[in-house]
Amino acid sequence: MTSSVVTQTKAGAQPAVKSHPLVTAEVLQAYQLSAHTDILPFGNGHINQTFLLKDGDKRLILQKINTAIFPSAQDLVQNALKIEQHLLAKKQQGLYGLEVLRQQAKADGSYLAGTAQDLRALQFIDNGSSIEVVENPAQAYAAALTFGQFAAALADFDASQLVTVLPDFHHLGMRFMQLKQAISADASGRLSQCQQLVDYCLAQQALVTELEQVCAALPLRVCHNDTKINNMLYSAQLQRGIAAIDLDTCMPGYWLFDFGDMVRTCCSPEPEDSLDTEAVRVRPEIFKALAEGYLTGLAGVISKAEKQSLLLGAKVMCLMIGIRFLADHLNGDRYFAIKRPNHNLQRAQNQIRLYQDLLKQEPTLAACFSE
């Protein structure tokens, strides 16, 4: 959802400046940076504004947290600090081999800056780059292994200590309710053009009961909730992931959602908003690599019930995001930004196509989780 830590690869060729309306002299001073600090717009996140601050050899990532999405910047920082402290302790014990995303304190020991207290700084992680599109199974395996190791290190962390910053984020029943409200209102007069897709989605409501029954038997875990491949920093030299980043959506939940989001965002050879819906499919070799990587990262930690829930997570996430895109299309594109007419409808069609392909390939894909 956001891009918390980004590297030189994500910066592109954007020029540095010495001033910016958000990055005031007071903000620079608060994080002990000089007036000569270079300020570069950074990253490709759609929620928070992100900058790279370069002051000699010192580099920080500065973010303006979008409080329209995350009402409490303090909750985001406190969640991140709790995760950071737990992972650092694991790292010191030799139980966590990845880099740890760290919040940068101000000179006074607090973390938030700016007149609205919605700016926060993060320490820059060296020697990593972002992969934007999964090109092969090795990349998928690296991402899933990284997120699996991240989850495993937090398996003994009490997830209830984290504030739920986005209530009902993965509540499938509520998403169906929102779709039904959008259908009833038909605020933009678009229902007739997508009635067949609407009817198909409504026919999948049995998945709500199945999900509730499965989750009732699972332990509550810390979930990342945005496990796109570009939220892993990758070392080309080491040929592996070196950090899980973008922790803003870390909340209590179930690992099936994180695995499902990896499948949703990694398995198709087409982008999320492709105009070629017929080409959207689940690449079985990528799915297999994701399953192997995630289960390897969680080896010795994941329960049998959790392992058996992962394929359900893939179906749920594709269907749920498809429903959200479809409801937003019916509502007049109020939530997801669009760049062309019917953009959210096309996104919805692609997600449902992935869901249908998962159903088609389910017997084969289920073998990835057999004993």
Long-range contacts (C-beta under 8 A, 24 or more apart in sequence): 1-45, 1-46, 1-47, 1-69, 1-225, 1-226, 1-246, 1-248, 1-249, 2-45, 2-46, 2-47, 2-48, 2-50, 2-63, 2-226, 2-246, 2-248, 2-249, 3-42, 3-43, 3-44, 3-45, 3-48, 3-50, 3-230, 3-231, 3-245, 3-246, 4-45, 4-48, 4-50, 4-61, 4-63, 4-101, 4-122, 4-245, 4-246, 4-247, 4-248, 5-61, 5-101, 5-122, 5-124, 5-125, 5-233, 5-243, 5-245, 5-246, 6-42, 6-43, 6-44, 6-50, 6-52, 6-61, 6-130, 6-245, 7-124, 7-125, 7-126, 7-128, 7-129, 7-130, 7-233, 8-129, 9-129, 9-130, 10-42, 10-43, 10-44, 10-129, 10-130, 11-40, 11-42, 11-43, 11-52, 14-40, 14-41, 14-42, 15-40, 16-40, 16-54, 20-51, 22-49, 22-51, 22-64, 22-114, 22-119, 23-51, 23-53, 23-62, 24-114, 26-113, 27-62, 27-113, 27-114, 27-119, 28-53, 28-55, 29-107, 30-106, 30-107, 30-108, 30-113, 31-60, 31-62, 31-104, 31-106, 31-107, 31-113, 31-121, 32-106, 32-107, 33-58, 33-60, 44-132, 44-230, 45-246, 46-337, 47-248, 48-248, 52-124, 53-121, 59-124, 60-104, 60-121, 60-122, 60-123, 60-124, 61-121, 61-122, 61-123, 61-124, 62-119, 62-120, 62-121, 62-122, 63-119, 63-120, 63-121, 63-122, 64-114, 64-118, 64-119, 65-118, 65-119, 65-120, 65-248, 67-116, 67-118, 69-166, 70-165, 70-166, 70-248, 72-163, 72-165, 73-112, 73-117, 73-118, 73-120, 74-112, 74-117, 75-163, 75-165, 76-120, 76-165, 76-248, 77-103, 77-111, 77-112, 77-120, 78-163, 79-162, 79-163, 79-165, 79-247, 79-250, 79-251, 80-247, 80-248, 80-250, 81-111, 82-157, 82-161, 82-162, 83-154, 83-157, 83-162, 83-222, 83-247, 83-250, 86-153, 86-154, 86-157, 87-150, 87-153, 87-154, 90-153, 95-153, 96-149, 96-153, 97-149, 98-146, 98-149, 98-150, 98-153, 98-241, 98-242, 98-243, 98-244, 99-125, 99-128, 99-233, 99-242, 99-243, 100-243, 101-125, 101-243, 101-244, 101-245, 101-247, 125-233, 125-242, 125-243, 125-245, 127-235, 127-237, 127-242, 128-233, 128-234, 128-235, 128-242, 128-243, 129-233, 129-234, 129-235, 129-236, 130-230, 130-232, 130-233, 130-234, 131-229, 131-230, 131-232, 131-234, 132-229, 132-230, 133-229, 133-271, 134-229, 134-266, 134-267, 134-286, 137-285, 137-286, 137-288, 137-289, 138-239, 138-289, 139-229, 139-234, 140-229, 140-262, 140-266, 140-286, 140-289, 140-290, 140-293, 141-289, 141-290, 141-292, 141-293, 142-232, 142-234, 142-239, 142-240, 142-241, 142-293, 143-227, 143-229, 143-232, 143-234, 143-241, 143-262, 143-266, 143-290, 143-293, 144-259, 144-262, 144-289, 144-290, 144-291, 144-292, 144-293, 144-294, 144-297, 145-240, 145-241, 145-293, 145-294, 145-296, 145-297, 146-232, 146-240, 146-241, 146-242, 146-243, 146-244, 146-293, 146-297, 147-224, 147-227, 147-232, 147-244, 147-258, 147-262, 147-294, 147-297, 148-293, 148-294, 148-295, 148-296, 148-297, 148-298, 149-244, 149-297, 150-224, 150-244, 150-297, 151-221, 151-222, 151-223, 151-224, 151-255, 151-258, 151-297, 151-298, 151-301, 152-297, 152-298, 152-299, 152-300, 152-301, 152-302, 154-221, 154-222, 155-221, 155-298, 155-301, 157-222, 159-220, 159-221, 159-222, 159-223, 159-251, 159-252, 159-253, 160-220, 160-252, 162-222, 162-250, 162-251, 162-252, 163-251, 164-251, 164-252, 165-248, 165-249, 165-251, 166-225, 166-249, 166-251, 169-225, 169-249, 169-251, 169-253, 170-225, 170-253, 170-257, 170-316, 170-317, 170-320, 172-207, 172-208, 172-211, 172-316, 172-319, 172-320, 173-208, 173-212, 175-320, 175-323, 175-324, 175-327, 176-202, 176-205, 176-208, 176-323, 178-323, 178-324, 178-327, 179-323, 179-326, 179-327, 179-330, 181-327, 182-326, 182-327, 182-328, 182-330, 182-331, 183-330, 185-330, 185-331, 186-330, 187-330, 187-331, 187-332, 188-329, 188-330, 188-331, 188-332, 190-329, 190-330, 190-332, 190-345, 191-330, 193-345, 194-326, 194-329, 194-330, 194-345, 194-348, 197-326, 197-345, 197-348, 197-349, 197-352, 198-326, 198-330, 200-352, 201-319, 201-322, 201-323, 201-326, 201-352, 204-319, 204-355, 207-315, 207-316, 207-319, 210-312, 211-312, 211-316, 214-256, 214-305, 214-309, 214-312, 215-254, 215-256, 215-309, 217-305, 218-254, 218-255, 218-256, 218-303, 218-305, 218-306, 218-309, 219-303, 219-306, 220-252, 220-253, 220-254, 221-252, 221-253, 221-254, 221-255, 222-250, 222-251, 222-252, 222-253, 223-250, 223-251, 223-252, 223-253, 223-254, 223-255, 223-257, 223-258, 224-249, 224-250, 224-258, 225-249, 225-250, 225-251, 225-253, 225-257, 225-258, 225-261, 226-261, 227-258, 227-259, 227-261, 227-262, 227-265, 228-261, 228-262, 228-265, 228-266, 229-262, 229-265, 229-266, 254-306, 254-309, 254-313, 255-298, 255-302, 255-306, 255-309, 255-310, 255-313, 256-306, 256-309, 256-310, 256-312, 256-313, 256-316, 257-313, 257-316, 257-317, 258-313, 259-290, 259-291, 259-294, 259-310, 259-313, 259-314, 260-310, 260-312, 260-313, 260-314, 260-315, 260-316, 260-317, 260-318, 261-317, 262-290, 262-294, 263-287, 263-290, 263-313, 263-314, 263-317, 263-318, 263-358, 264-314, 264-317, 264-318, 264-321, 264-351, 264-354, 266-290, 267-354, 268-350, 268-354, 270-350, 272-347, 272-350, 272-351, 273-343, 273-346, 273-347, 273-350, 274-346, 274-350, 275-346, 277-346, 277-349, 277-350, 277-353, 280-350, 280-353, 280-354, 280-357, 281-353, 281-354, 281-357, 282-354, 282-357, 282-358, 282-361, 282-365, 284-361, 284-364, 284-365, 287-314, 287-361, 287-365, 287-368, 288-365, 288-368, 291-368, 291-369, 292-368, 295-369, 307-369, 308-369, 310-369, 311-358, 311-362, 311-365, 311-366, 311-368, 311-369, 314-358, 314-365, 315-355, 315-358, 315-359, 318-351, 318-352, 318-354, 318-355, 318-358, 319-351, 319-352, 319-355, 321-351, 322-347, 322-348, 322-349, 322-350, 322-351, 322-352, 322-354, 322-355, 323-348, 325-351
